[in-house]
């Protein structure tokens, strides 16, 4: 059974691209996360994003090969089950669900935070009540759009994401108009040091995560075997170009500011003040606010499809393998997700937990999930291609030889030394989840092998 709406041919390529890009959330890079990379990258922050962009394009090619051969709403859960082993698929499926769920829980609250910051330009508002209320509104609107069908929710997500990026581009254009585009320091490679750049590479890698969610719409996309692999690679290339350009522009601007880019919590707002137009900071806040909304829609759609697929393959209760007759969407999964996120948002709001600490905690788990599934994909793809004697097998092996060591290095640095606070708790939870699912799979292999064999049945193949 596939997830396909009863009318129409499903979403088009542009909407599929919007879904993938919304999960990547490229607006977060220039608005927030670039500061972490710039601490180590300095003048060569753009180079770190460029090199990792090449790496992630190679990873997208690997995942795209699997998507071409095993299209499924379960995405890497089903890809890895078929290409590598059902246990690896189980590990990928549960880490994806948990990692994406953390991102889903954080996105509406982050949207509320940036809406509140934008409103402060007009009248004084503050407090967790505002943030929580806006976050609930975000979630309910996104949930209703998701229930109305993938075409509508994907289309809304696409246009909201375009608006978000345009807000960032507007600030970038104003910055170049004020400072010009020449910055010789960013091209003076004699000042390049490999050790700091290596750390910058590690931190910039996580900015690209999320492209693989295009595969979750395999059952609702025309020509899934060709469209989804192209969208995966295209989304990485496009956001990579955006990341490199914004890194160059922001480093250029901060060369004229007293505070280093690596120490700025809101770099675009600082640039807006520096060029004499602090009101431009509204566009930075609006960019993040709208990006959080599109990410909420896209993540709802992604997790619900993974739940639908895993239930169809017998890994989780059959309850989730149900689609709405009229819209062809996994309505039960969407309702359960909305309830879980509402409860988590209520806890954060009532206990007045800082939003950015929530984002950091959930982001740690999500980042580790990305590293694991991308690493497994780099093992599974050449393994499958060599077994089937496909012509691209040697190229896939070369790609794995380049990307897998770096992914392992990033994973090792992320796991040890153990981070403190919420990030450390998230790291331990991630390790515990992987071990539990792995041993669960071993138990099935020893005593319930028919359960693992059922995972290999392509019930979701378009």
VOGU-3710 file (C-alpha; in Angstrom, 3 decimals, decimal comma):
1> xxxxxxxxxx> 0,000/0,000/0,000  1,377/3,400/-0,927  0,561/6,811/0,485  -1,044/8,485/-2,484  -3,813/11,006/-2,597  -6,977/9,797/-4,281  -6,949/12,712/-6,742  -4,024/14,142/-8,637  -0,582/12,765/-9,300  1,009/13,802/-6,018
11> xxxxxxxxxx> 3,459/16,602/-5,387  5,721/18,013/-8,073  9,492/18,321/-8,032  9,529/21,910/-6,714  7,339/20,952/-3,759  9,512/17,914/-3,116  12,563/20,174/-3,148  10,821/22,566/-0,746  10,119/19,687/1,626  13,785/18,634/1,649
21> xxxxxxxxxx> 15,088/22,190/2,048  12,600/22,917/4,839  14,006/19,957/6,771  17,545/21,271/6,257  16,376/24,729/7,459  19,114/26,746/5,705  18,075/30,040/7,331  19,426/28,809/10,671  22,976/28,853/9,344  23,417/32,624/8,717
31> xxxxxxxxxx> 21,102/33,606/11,573  22,473/31,407/14,367  24,832/28,486/13,772  27,514/30,212/11,685  28,988/31,641/14,892  29,959/28,142/16,068  31,791/27,440/12,825  33,420/30,869/12,628  35,096/30,417/16,029  37,412/27,907/14,343
41> xxxxxxxxxx> 37,082/28,758/10,648  37,789/32,471/10,966  38,383/34,019/7,552  38,018/30,599/5,933  34,565/29,807/7,261  33,283/29,887/3,682  35,865/27,236/2,755  34,645/24,934/5,539  31,085/25,133/4,230  32,304/24,614/0,658
51> xxxxxxxxxx> 34,349/21,505/1,469  31,577/19,981/3,554  29,137/20,869/0,781  31,181/18,701/-1,582  31,257/15,903/0,998  27,502/16,044/1,609  26,865/16,050/-2,128  28,754/12,751/-2,263  26,677/11,444/0,638  23,496/12,574/-1,151
61> xxxxxxxxxx> 24,614/10,643/-4,223  24,990/7,517/-2,078  21,582/7,921/-0,453  20,081/8,769/-3,846  21,300/5,455/-5,258  19,459/3,639/-2,476  16,355/5,788/-3,023  16,382/4,869/-6,708  16,463/1,136/-5,986  14,240/1,001/-2,879
71> xxxxxxxxxx> 11,743/3,909/-2,930  9,692/3,916/0,272  8,102/6,387/2,711  10,386/4,773/5,280  13,399/6,315/3,562  16,642/5,075/5,137  14,781/2,618/7,362  13,817/0,614/4,273  16,918/1,470/2,193  19,304/0,088/4,819
81> xxxxxxxxxx> 17,100/-2,916/5,574  17,227/-3,987/1,930  20,787/-2,953/1,048  22,603/-3,850/4,282  20,590/-5,711/6,959  17,149/-5,338/8,603  18,792/-4,591/11,966  20,602/-1,594/10,464  17,252/-0,458/9,083  15,666/-0,748/12,515
91> xxxxxxxxxx> 18,450/1,310/14,080  18,117/3,952/11,364  14,333/4,034/11,659  14,191/4,564/15,416  17,032/7,092/15,470  15,377/9,023/12,622  12,014/9,073/14,405  13,532/10,208/17,697  15,899/12,702/16,079  13,230/14,255/13,892
101> xxxxxxxxxx> 10,810/14,285/16,834  13,299/16,358/18,810  13,544/18,799/15,910  9,741/18,892/15,664  9,369/19,651/19,359  11,898/22,490/19,154  10,798/24,113/15,873  7,467/25,689/17,005  9,042/27,068/20,177  11,961/28,461/18,191
111> xxxxxxxxxx> 9,452/30,078/15,856  7,700/31,605/18,852  11,008/32,967/20,154  11,829/34,750/16,891  8,292/36,067/16,416  8,562/37,551/19,898  11,896/39,166/18,983  10,394/40,645/15,804  7,400/42,029/17,730  9,754/43,822/20,122
121> xxxxxxxxxx> 10,547/46,292/17,348  6,971/47,578/17,635  5,872/47,078/21,239  7,310/45,431/24,365  6,450/41,749/24,611  8,263/39,088/26,563  7,801/35,924/28,520  7,370/32,210/28,010  3,617/32,706/27,702  4,045/34,543/24,384
131> xxxxxxxxxx> 6,555/32,047/23,081  4,493/29,046/24,130  1,268/30,496/22,720  2,837/31,289/19,355  4,462/27,858/19,334  1,099/26,146/19,866  -0,377/28,213/17,030  2,538/27,165/14,790  1,981/23,510/15,548  -1,804/23,563/15,113
141> xxxxxxxxxx> -1,674/25,395/11,765  1,089/23,114/10,464  -0,824/20,041/11,685  -4,036/21,131/9,967  -2,154/21,749/6,710  -0,539/18,315/6,958  -3,956/16,706/7,494  -5,354/18,360/4,369  -2,925/16,492/2,147  0,690/16,451/1,094
151> xxxxxxxxxx> 0,182/18,728/-1,924  -1,201/21,576/0,201  1,263/21,243/3,080  4,273/20,842/0,765  3,194/23,871/-1,257  2,824/25,999/1,865  6,159/24,801/3,155  7,802/25,672/-0,160  6,523/29,254/-0,254  7,246/29,876/3,411
161> xxxxxxxxxx> 10,805/28,605/2,936  11,287/30,839/-0,108  10,154/33,841/1,945  12,596/32,897/4,703  15,543/32,715/2,317  14,552/35,972/0,610  14,638/37,752/3,983  18,227/36,589/4,476  19,190/37,526/0,913  17,770/41,025/1,455
171> xxxxxxxxxx> 20,060/41,555/4,453  23,006/40,121/2,493  22,386/42,520/-0,393  22,254/45,495/1,986  25,512/44,333/3,574  27,326/44,112/0,237  25,933/47,524/-0,760  27,396/49,029/2,425  30,765/47,226/2,681  31,414/46,151/-0,917
181> xxxxxxxxxx> 32,297/42,609/-1,875  36,119/42,616/-1,702  37,772/40,944/1,289  41,376/39,890/0,500  41,775/38,266/3,930  39,347/35,503/2,937  41,540/34,614/-0,041  44,927/34,786/1,684  45,561/31,039/1,925  48,974/31,606/3,502
191> xxxxxxxxxx> 47,073/32,291/6,744  45,144/29,022/6,525  45,797/26,548/9,359  44,530/23,009/8,946  43,770/22,177/12,602  41,192/24,952/13,181  39,748/24,338/9,729  39,248/20,658/10,590  37,180/21,641/13,632  35,178/24,054/11,495
201> xxxxxxxxxx> 34,515/21,221/9,022  33,110/19,078/11,805  30,747/21,790/13,029  29,572/22,827/9,559  28,632/19,271/8,577  25,451/19,237/10,637  24,057/22,268/8,784  23,369/20,073/5,744  21,356/17,370/7,521  17,802/16,682/6,384
211> xxxxxxxxxx> 18,087/16,288/2,598  17,280/12,569/2,883  13,712/13,362/3,976  12,791/13,786/0,302  12,625/9,995/0,297  9,738/10,043/2,796  7,429/11,259/0,020  8,198/8,357/-2,326  4,599/7,155/-2,283  3,219/10,593/-3,127
221> xxxxxxxxxx> 5,622/11,698/-5,858  5,400/10,979/-9,561  8,479/9,167/-10,925  9,886/8,690/-7,407  12,838/6,605/-8,612  14,201/9,501/-10,668  12,831/12,620/-8,978  13,865/11,874/-5,380  17,583/11,154/-6,051  17,827/14,353/-8,113
231> xxxxxxxxxx> 16,128/16,409/-5,406  18,462/15,040/-2,732  21,560/16,115/-4,647  20,011/19,380/-5,865  18,929/20,443/-2,364  22,454/19,924/-0,999  24,024/21,821/-3,900  21,631/24,751/-3,578  21,867/25,160/0,194  25,629/24,655/-0,078
241> xxxxxxxxxx> 25,910/27,599/-2,442  23,753/29,655/-0,066  25,914/28,674/2,925  29,181/29,563/1,184  27,870/32,939/0,004  26,453/33,873/3,406  29,619/32,764/5,212  31,705/35,001/2,934  29,383/37,984/3,387  29,107/37,704/7,163
251> xxxxxxxxxx> 32,850/37,280/7,689  33,379/40,300/5,424  30,945/42,381/7,483  32,357/41,345/10,867  35,819/42,427/9,744  34,439/45,946/10,318  32,835/45,162/13,696  34,529/45,157/17,117  32,985/41,812/18,146  34,222/38,674/16,348
261> xxxxxxxxxx> 31,645/36,685/14,396  32,337/33,637/16,554  31,173/35,521/19,658  27,938/36,909/18,196  24,657/35,281/19,245  22,673/37,096/16,531  25,107/37,915/13,694  22,575/39,259/11,196  21,106/41,639/13,774  24,632/42,853/14,605
271> xxxxxxxxxx> 25,326/43,477/10,917  22,042/45,393/10,553  23,091/47,739/13,377  26,593/48,130/11,936  25,329/49,317/8,552  23,039/51,860/10,236  19,740/50,054/9,639  18,879/48,123/12,813  15,332/47,620/11,505  16,804/45,101/9,062
281> xxxxxxxxxx> 17,101/42,788/12,034  13,352/42,255/11,718  14,036/40,358/8,499  16,475/38,079/10,288  13,875/37,298/12,935  11,162/36,809/10,310  13,448/34,502/8,346  13,958/32,235/11,344  10,307/32,478/12,366  9,070/31,421/8,926
291> xxxxxxxxxx> 11,798/28,777/8,586  10,640/27,260/11,884  7,099/27,058/10,494  8,152/25,358/7,251  10,369/22,985/9,273  7,373/22,110/11,469  5,276/21,174/8,425  8,092/19,242/6,754  9,037/17,341/9,912  5,438/16,387/10,632
301> xxxxxxxxxx> 5,183/14,969/7,131  8,522/13,137/7,410  7,986/11,455/10,794  4,422/10,407/9,980  5,610/8,644/6,798  8,390/6,821/8,656  5,913/5,664/11,301  3,538/4,533/8,536  6,289/2,557/6,814  7,725/0,940/9,941
311> xxxxxxxxxx> 4,225/-0,107/11,038  3,596/-1,641/7,623  6,784/-3,687/7,970  5,810/-4,920/11,427  8,442/-3,064/13,473  5,981/-0,868/15,414  2,222/-1,350/16,084  0,020/-1,741/13,014  -2,084/1,156/14,346  0,214/3,619/12,546
321> xxxxxxxxxx> -0,127/1,910/9,133  -3,339/3,723/8,272  -4,049/6,420/5,730  -6,922/8,858/5,342  -9,259/7,754/2,554  -9,716/11,238/1,084  -6,257/12,775/1,377  -4,026/9,686/1,455  -2,076/10,885/4,493  -1,140/8,948/7,678
331> xxxxxxxxxx> -3,700/10,758/9,832  -3,281/8,592/12,938  0,463/9,183/13,027  -0,056/12,925/12,569  -2,536/13,074/15,469  -0,241/11,153/17,813  2,686/13,394/16,862  0,658/16,545/17,537  -0,299/15,285/21,004  3,309/14,368/21,887
341> xxxxxxxxxx> 4,642/17,747/20,753  1,896/19,674/22,554  2,759/17,887/25,803  6,487/18,569/25,375  5,804/22,246/24,605  3,601/22,527/27,701  6,391/21,103/29,869  8,945/23,547/28,446  6,575/26,512/28,832  5,312/25,730/32,334
351> xxxxxxxxxx> 8,763/24,913/33,691  10,211/27,964/31,886  13,050/25,987/30,345  15,220/28,266/28,119  14,295/27,698/24,483  17,864/27,741/23,183  18,893/25,065/25,693  16,006/22,930/24,419  17,183/23,498/20,853  20,740/22,560/21,834
361> xxxxxxxxxx> 19,656/19,377/23,591  17,377/18,184/20,802  19,859/19,345/18,173  22,576/17,163/19,689  20,418/14,048/19,340  19,300/14,974/15,820  22,881/15,638/14,727  24,062/12,270/16,040  21,173/10,589/14,208  22,258/12,255/10,954
371> xxxxxxxxxx> 25,841/11,092/11,409  24,771/7,514/12,081  22,373/7,144/9,159  24,762/8,834/6,708  27,574/6,571/7,854  25,408/3,470/7,438  24,341/4,667/3,986  27,998/4,932/2,949  28,484/1,309/4,002  25,229/0,012/2,534
381> xxxxxxxxxx> 25,478/1,545/-0,933  28,780/0,008/-2,122  27,873/-3,236/-0,317  24,629/-3,479/-2,306  26,176/-2,379/-5,608  28,993/-4,934/-5,364  26,536/-7,718/-4,544  24,505/-6,823/-7,626  27,592/-6,118/-9,798  26,365/-2,656/-10,800
391> xxxxxxxxxx> 28,640/-0,481/-12,907  28,771/2,329/-10,303  30,077/0,094/-7,525  33,697/1,295/-7,658  32,672/4,947/-7,710  30,427/4,320/-4,712  33,314/2,660/-2,877  35,574/5,652/-3,585  32,876/8,036/-2,295  32,548/5,939/0,872
401> xxxxxxxxxx> 36,321/5,979/1,310  36,248/9,784/1,270  33,143/10,531/3,304  32,950/7,686/5,827  36,206/8,523/7,711  35,094/12,131/8,198  31,645/11,065/9,372  33,275/8,680/11,857  35,605/11,452/13,033  32,686/13,823/13,603
411> xxxxxxxxxx> 30,801/11,105/15,478  33,819/10,361/17,691  34,324/14,034/18,527  30,600/14,400/19,271  30,515/11,405/21,630  33,752/11,978/23,555  34,516/13,838/25,672  30,917/13,661/26,805  29,213/17,073/26,596  27,848/18,619/29,765
421> xxxxxxxxxx> 24,244/19,448/30,632  21,381/18,663/28,312  23,696/17,888/25,392  25,413/15,203/27,465  22,068/13,704/28,460  20,995/13,658/24,808  24,248/11,923/23,847  23,738/9,197/26,466  20,117/8,771/25,374  21,240/8,379/21,766
431> xxxxxxxxxx> 23,793/5,688/22,650  21,239/3,887/24,827  18,613/3,937/22,057  21,030/2,546/19,471  22,105/-0,253/21,813  18,536/-1,184/22,767  17,374/-1,337/19,145  20,496/-3,237/18,096  20,021/-5,932/20,746  16,310/-6,001/19,997
441> xxxxxxxxxx> 17,232/-6,806/16,399  19,634/-9,518/17,545  16,859/-11,071/19,639  14,590/-11,158/16,590  17,390/-12,659/14,499  17,851/-15,466/17,027  14,261/-16,187/18,083  11,894/-14,371/15,666  13,621/-14,398/12,261  10,285/-14,100/10,470
451> xxxxxxxxxx> 9,950/-10,560/11,904  13,195/-9,516/10,225  12,174/-11,196/6,967  8,913/-9,238/6,997  10,872/-5,974/7,058  12,277/-6,896/3,628  8,800/-7,132/2,067  8,345/-4,010/-0,064  4,839/-3,104/1,118  5,573/0,587/0,533
461> xx> 7,135/0,377/-2,907  5,446/2,842/-5,295
//
